[in-house]
Structures are given as C-alpha cells and as structure tokens.
Amino acid sequence: MQVTETLAEGLKREIKVVIPKKDMEAELNVRLADAKDKVRINGFRPGKVPVAHLKKMYGKSIMADLVNEIVRERPTKILSERGEKSATQPSISMTEDEAEAEKILNAQADFEFTLSYEVIPPIELKSTDGLKVVREVVEIGDEEVNEQIEKIAESARTYETKKGKAADGDRVTMNYLGKVDGVAFDGGAAEDAELVLGSGRFIPGFEDQLVGVKAGDEKTITVTFPADYPAANLAGKEATFDVTVKDVAAPGAIEINDELATKLGIESVERLKEIVRGQIESQYGNITRQKVKRQILDQLDEMYKFDTPQGLVDAEFENIWRQINTDLQQSGKTFEDEETTEEEARAEYRKLAERRVRLGLVLSEIGEKAGVEVTEEEMQRALYAQLQQFPGQQKEILDFFRNTPGASASLRAPIFEEKVVDKLLSEINVTDKTVTKEELLADEEGEEAGKPAKKAAPKKKAAAKAEAGEGEEAAAPKKKAAPKKKAAEDSAE
C-alpha cells in the first residue's frame, strides 16, 4: 500500500492511497482458496471446485467486499500511523469511471482512493495556576422559604361555590368564544375554563372585566392582544370574547400546617420546609455553577488561540442557526425586530460556534490528560433523564440512541465536560462571595442588578448553552407538543 500526502494546507489534509493490483489479486486468491472448501456447486464435490471457476462465478463480489473492507478499515489505520486525529469522518473518493471500476474488480488495475479530512490541531496544555474564579453564594432566609411554601399552598387552595358577584381572588368557571373582526380564531374557545381573578394569567384587561359577574351571566369582553404576543396573527389585534359564567367560587383560607404537608404527600410542615429549602438551594446552585463555569471558559478562551476545524465549526453553526430561524418563525419576528440584521447575526453565531468548538477541544485535551472518564452508570442516568423528558416516546428514544451513530456521544459529551470543569475547580483559586438573589440573577454580560440588559439577537437555548460552554444537547427526536391548554389559557394568556 502506497500512501502519499497530496495536500497539507492549514488543518486540511488529502491522502492518496494506492494498493497495487498484484496485492489485490493476492488477497482475492486467499479468499477464493478459503471459499473453495465452503461453497457447494452442482457438479463438483465439496472442496474440489477449481479456483478458476470460483473466480469466474464469485470473483467480482469477493473483490467488491474487499474494496468495501479496505475503505472502511484502512483510513483509521493510516491516520493512526500518521499520528493524526480527524475532526470529522474522512471523506473518501474513488474512481467513478465504470470501465476503470470493472478493471479493479477483475484485479486488472491498481485500487486507488483519496482521503480528505481536517486534523484536530495539537494542543499544548498550559498551567492552570493563573486561573481564578469568584463563586457567588446566596444565603437563603426563612422568609424566602415561606414565600415559596405560600405559593405551593396557593396552588393547593380549595374553593367553595358562592352566591353573588365575583370579586378579586374568586375563581370563575366559564365557557367562552374569542373572535377577531367577528371571526372565531383557532385556540380561542373553551368550556369549563377556570380562572382565578387577579392571577394575571390572561391578557391585560380580561380578568378585570369579570369582576362583578355571577353564575348564569353572559358577557362580551373586549381586549387587545399585546404587540409582542407570541401568535403573530393575534399580536396587537383587538378581540372580543363571548363569555358564559357557569360558577363563581370563593377561596378557602390558606393554612401552612401539617395538614397541608399531608395533602402534598409529605409527613410534616417541617419536612416540607426542608424540601423547599433544598429546591431553592439547588436552583441557585445551578446558576452559580454556570456562572463559575463561564468564568473558567472565558479564561481558557483567552489562553488558547488556534485554528479550529471548519467542518466542526460548520456543523455547530448550522445547529445554532437552524434553531435561531425556528425561534424567529414561531415568534413571528424578524432579525430587524431584534435590532440586528441576518448578516450581523450570522457573524455573531459563527464566532459563537468557533468558540464552542475551540473550548470543546481544549476541555477534551484537559480531560484526556487528566484521565477523566464517563462511567456506564453515568451514561445510563443520562439516558434515563432523556426518557423522562419525552413521556410516551420511550421506545423511539431508545431506538434513536441504539441506531443513530454519534447519539451516545451526545449523551457522553456534557457529562465529560462537567467532570473536566470539576477537575479544574479542584485545582484553581476559587473565592466564595455572598451575594443577594438579585445579584446572582443579574445579566451575565456584566449588567448591574436592576438595570435593563442589552438587547441582543435572538438566541436559542442551545446557542446560549454554547456561549456558556455547556455540553451539547442530545440530538434526540423532538418532544411531542404538550396538549393545548383550554382556549382561555391558549389564546388569552
């Protein structure tokens, strides 16, 4: 086998591979000899079929299998011998000339093919001694815990039918039909819809006009959908809702006690407080974790500057860009609405993709050198988490991960990345800083708490994750859309 490098430009490589026809024929003869004792052909005793006859009957198909085996296995061996890692699956090109292909299958011509790929650049790891991060910590007071428990109690509040007019805080049960310009619109109808007046669940003005109604009343409510309403066909439009009130119920008293805890399946109110405090700590802890991680990645981004494989960047950019456009389409907005242009947004997300790929390569190298591994148990937990996100689609999810190349890697990548971050946190200078909840939740771009954040181009969830350096989301089938809420919630919220 002759291996010749025909292109070495930046990270791009092109390798020409030639396997002489005599070597192809020799391997063919070996396989024919092996097949001689296995095939059964009428007119010949087992093991007595002449090789020439076997070659005439099966030579081309055996040679075709040999060619497929070579292009499947040799590239990995060639790259290994060259000490290179391909950023993506190498592209393999062979002759498309039918006459030339026929000669190869008949062992009358050398078998040639070309490998085209981008190498992963060598990364010389630098000392982490200079890395430092500030870990923001929020002290959770009893008041915040009690506020959350009151919200839980509110959701568990009971209501009792009353006579008379509906007041703020009462629950109204109703049927209604929404219209724009006198024509009913999709999602604008509901039966037995429940609404607590003053909850702010419906569009402005809707709930206010229900104050004073009583069971049996029929009323037409006129409201205007907000200009930024998600459904573009309703945004900014005036609409009427024909409402029939079926029931008015007054709220029962909220009591935070063991009885409330028991209703929620918890043994005592003290245990309920412990659980709620733990949930708040977990929520703040996740935010703290991402802000710390962002600091680490920003510093690594400054430390490491090298060319990134464009194939990886292209794939990352396309994932981000596809979702950006989906989000814009669903919201009925344009790039101009977001105070940018498509060209500017492309440039922004292209940089984001390059950063994500570069940091991914750095973290991979750090993890590999540190011996970081993802266990089978961790992979199983990640798969289970995916199954929980897509109820009713468990079989499709399992089939997806079993049958889709690279799908399991998409589960492994974020786990590996987090473990590398943990490794770095154990080595670098970490300073804890007590902050308020508002300071912790302040915009990560440096905006002060309480000030409006700078308006940016629309970002999808994955794009924001990529900017923060999080692991990729699994390329799993789309989650089934949840059943639509009743019309009041669907169109009037």
Secondary structure, DSSP 4 states (H G I P E B T S, - for coil): -EEEEEEEETTEEEEEEEE-HHHHHHHHHHHHHHHHTT---TTS-TT---HHHHHHHHHHHHHHHHHHHHHHHHHHHHHHHHT--BSSPPEEEE---HHHHHHHHTT-S-EEEEEEEEBPPP------TT-EEEEEEEPPPHHHHHHHHHHHHHHT--EEE-SS---TT-EEEEEEEEEETTEEEEEEEEEEEEEETTS--SSTTTTGGGTT--TT-EEEEEEE--TT-SSTTTTT-EEEEEEEEEEEEEEPPP--SHHHHHHTT-S-HHHHHHHHHHHHHHHHHHHHHHHHHHHHHHHHHHH------HHHHHHHHHHHHHHHHHHHHHHT--TGGGTS-HHHHHHHHHHHHHHHHHHHHHHHHHHHHHT----HHHHHHHHHHHHHHSTT-HHHHHHHHHHSTTHHHHHHHHHHHHHHHHHHHTTSEEEEEEE-HHHHHS-TTSPPTTSPPPP-S---HHHHHHHHTPPPPP-PPPPPPPPPPPHHHHH--
